[in-house]
Amino acid sequence: MKTLQVPAGSRFFGARFDLTPGQHFDAYEYQILDTAGALKSSQSVRAPAVNGSELQLAVPVASLAPGEYVFVLLGRQQDKLVEISRARLSIQR
């Protein structure tokens, strides 16, 4: 699993995800889970108007305590969620 490092003092971190060609979603959702799997943060974003090969996000992290988390990116098609990516998230302070 890939690790995303967030430097000390960061209010946001930028994440870019490659999307699978031909796979279309109405919206995307990210979730930040603690190491026990409890949801700490989540947000939904509309799919880009133009179908592209990547999704760019600015994810707020200022409210999270330093430590280790799991970042999950999901695609939403009507009421169905499909996991696209999962990474470790390490917040330094």
N, C-alpha and C positions, 0 to 999 in steps of 0.2 A: 504494500500500500504506500503510495506517495505521501510525503510529509510536506505540508505548507507551513513555512516559518513566518511568524508575525513579529516584527521587531518591537522592542520596548517603546512605549509611547504612541503606538499606532492607534488611530481611531477607526480606521478601515483597513481592509486588505483587498487587493485586486486579485481576482481569479479569472482565468480564461480556460474554457473547456472546448475541446474539439467535439463537434457533433457528428453523428453518423449520417452520411448522405442518405436521403430518402426517408429518414425518420423525422416525422413532424409532430410537434406538440402545440397545444393551445397556449400553454403557459409552462413556466419552470418554477420549481420551489427548491429552496435550500433549507437544510436543517443542520444545526450544530448540536451535537450530543456530547454529554460528558462521558467519561470512560465507563460508567455503569449503564450507559444507554439512555439516560434521562434527557429529554429535550430541553435545551437551554435557550435556543433562539431559532426562529424560522421566518421566512418571508417568501411570498410568491411574487413573481415578475411575469409580465406578459411576454410572449414569444416575440422576437424581433419581427417587424413588418415584412422584411425581406428575408427569405430563407437563406441562411449562410452556413458556413462550415464551422463557426465558433460562436460561443456565447461568452460575453464579458460581464462580470459582476463586480460591484463595489460593496463589500460585505462589512457592516458595522460590527466592531468588536470591543469598543470602549467599555461596554457594560459587563464584559466577561472577565473573570478573575484569571490571573496568570495560570498556565497549566496546559494539560493535554486534553484535546477534544477530538471528535470525529466530525468531519464535514461531509454531508451527503447532498448530492445534486439529483433532483428528481424531475422527470418530465410528466406533465399532466395532459391527458387526452380525455376529455369529458370528466368522468368521475374516477378514472383509473390513474394511479401513480406508477411510473416505471423508473427504477433506479438507473441513473446514467453514469454516475461516478461517486467514488468514496475515497476520502483521503484523511490522513492524520492532520490535525491542526494544532500547532504548538505556539501558544501565546507567551511571549517573553515580557517581563516588566522589570 
